[in-house]
Amino acid sequence: MQRILYLLLLAGYLMVACRTGKKEAPATGGVPAGGVPTEGVPAGHALTFGSGGGFTGAVTTYTLHPDGQLYRTKTFNATTGPELIGKLDRELTAGFFKKAADLLGRTPAFHHPDNQYYFVKLGAGEAQPSITWGSPEHPAPAGVEAFYQELMQHTQVTR
């Protein structure tokens, strides 16, 4: 009897630990509670994007501020960062913010993550527009994945 109980507990643990079902994206779009330094940036004026999930559940969040400063935060067992990884030029940054406002403004609430998910968010707080995708049954809205890839190309900047 004891052996069966141990096997059931082990099976339950494995099902929870290795689950491949939907994984909720953090309510902050992947930004940990500590947030990102925002000296000189009005509240809510940041473009946040990144990805998370998978077997480890790790989340990588990039936060672009209007002044072009780009931060990276990694969350796994412990949070690292935010780490300043570079600065984008003014025109490129303004273009990203405009494109994000256009895409997120015309897309109704879209929250369909899966085991691995991606997100783009403009502003801070729950009421701000955000898109989270990853579920094969719910493809990302038109233009969002291309915009995400464009943003990701600029995460390799150097200081």
C-alpha positions in Angstrom: 0.0 0.0 0.0 2.8 2.4 0.9 4.6 1.6 -2.4 1.4 2.5 -4.4 1.1 5.8 -2.4 4.7 6.7 -3.2 4.2 5.9 -6.9 1.1 8.0 -7.1 2.9 10.9 -5.4 5.8 10.6 -7.8 3.5 10.5 -10.8 1.6 13.5 -9.6 4.9 15.4 -9.1 6.1 14.5 -12.5 2.9 15.6 -14.2 3.1 19.0 -12.5 6.8 19.5 -13.0 6.9 18.4 -16.7 3.6 19.6 -17.8 3.4 20.7 -21.4 0.1 22.5 -21.3 -0.6 26.2 -21.4 1.7 28.3 -19.3 0.5 31.7 -18.2 2.7 34.6 -19.1 3.6 36.8 -16.1 1.1 39.5 -15.6 3.8 42.1 -16.0 4.8 40.8 -19.5 7.8 39.0 -18.1 9.1 42.0 -16.1 10.0 40.8 -12.5 8.6 42.7 -9.5 11.8 44.7 -9.3 11.2 46.2 -12.7 13.7 48.1 -14.8 15.4 51.4 -13.9 13.3 54.2 -15.2 15.2 57.4 -14.3 13.8 60.2 -16.5 11.2 58.0 -18.2 7.6 58.8 -17.5 5.6 55.9 -15.9 4.2 53.5 -18.5 6.4 54.5 -21.4 8.4 51.3 -22.1 8.2 48.7 -24.8 8.6 45.3 -23.3 9.0 42.1 -25.3 10.5 38.7 -24.9 9.9 35.0 -24.5 9.6 32.3 -21.9 8.5 28.9 -20.9 9.8 25.6 -22.2 11.1 22.8 -19.9 12.9 25.2 -17.6 10.3 28.0 -17.5 13.0 30.6 -18.0 11.8 34.1 -19.1 14.0 36.6 -21.0 12.5 40.1 -21.1 13.8 43.1 -23.1 12.7 46.6 -22.1 13.2 49.5 -24.5 12.8 53.0 -23.1 11.9 56.1 -25.2 15.5 57.3 -24.8 16.7 54.2 -26.6 18.2 52.4 -23.6 17.6 48.6 -24.0 17.7 46.4 -20.9 17.6 42.6 -20.6 16.3 40.7 -17.6 16.6 36.9 -17.3 14.4 35.0 -14.9 15.0 31.4 -14.0 15.9 30.3 -10.5 16.9 33.8 -9.7 16.4 37.1 -11.6 19.4 38.6 -13.3 19.4 42.2 -14.4 18.1 44.4 -15.5 21.2 44.7 -17.5 21.8 47.6 -19.9 22.7 45.9 -23.2 22.9 48.9 -25.4 21.3 52.0 -26.8 19.3 52.3 -30.0 19.3 55.5 -32.0 16.4 58.0 -31.6 14.7 57.4 -35.0 14.8 53.6 -34.7 13.4 53.8 -31.1 10.6 56.2 -32.2 9.8 53.9 -35.1 9.5 50.9 -32.7 7.2 52.8 -30.4 5.0 54.0 -33.2 4.8 50.5 -34.7 4.0 49.0 -31.3 1.2 51.5 -30.7 -0.3 50.8 -34.2 -0.1 47.0 -33.8 -1.3 46.8 -30.2 -3.9 49.5 -30.7 -5.7 47.7 -33.5 -5.5 44.2 -31.9 -8.0 43.3 -29.3 -6.8 41.6 -26.1 -4.8 38.5 -27.3 -3.5 36.1 -24.6 -2.8 32.6 -26.0 0.5 31.3 -24.6 1.6 27.7 -24.7 4.5 25.9 -23.1 6.8 28.3 -24.9 5.4 31.8 -25.4 6.3 35.2 -26.7 5.0 38.7 -25.7 5.0 42.3 -26.7 3.6 45.0 -24.3 3.5 48.7 -24.5 3.3 50.6 -21.2 3.0 49.4 -17.6 0.1 47.9 -15.7 -2.6 45.4 -16.4 -4.8 47.7 -18.6 -2.0 48.4 -21.1 -2.2 46.7 -24.5 -0.2 43.4 -24.8 -0.1 40.4 -27.0 1.1 37.0 -25.8 1.2 34.1 -28.2 2.6 30.6 -28.6 -0.4 28.3 -28.9 -0.5 26.6 -32.3 -4.3 26.8 -32.2 -4.2 30.6 -32.0 -1.5 32.1 -34.3 -0.3 35.6 -33.5 -2.2 38.5 -35.1 -1.0 39.7 -38.5 2.3 41.6 -38.3 3.1 40.8 -34.7 5.6 38.0 -35.3 7.5 40.1 -37.9 7.6 43.0 -35.5 8.8 40.8 -32.7 11.6 39.4 -35.0 12.6 43.0 -35.9 12.8 43.9 -32.3 14.9 40.8 -31.5 17.4 41.6 -34.2 18.3 44.7 -32.2 18.9 42.9 -28.9 22.4 42.1 -30.0 23.5 45.7 -29.9 26.7 46.6 -28.1 27.3 49.6 -25.8 
